[in-house]
Amino acid sequence: MPRFITDSCIACGSCAAECPVDCISEGDIYVIDPELCIDCGSCEEVCPADAIIEK
């Protein structure tokens, strides 16, 4: 199940830098493309705001 970035995102970019498949893009907050996400959990582990959850 792909991960989802909640409104708690502080837009620090840690998740995007950690993603092995480059499925996270920047907007007002960061967004994960569910079609590309391989559900590895790397982004969730590095998020300082605990803003990444399983959808």
Secondary structure, DSSP 8 states (H G I E B T S, - for coil): --EEE-TT-----HHHHH-TT--EEESSSEEE-TTT-----HHHHH-TT--EEE-
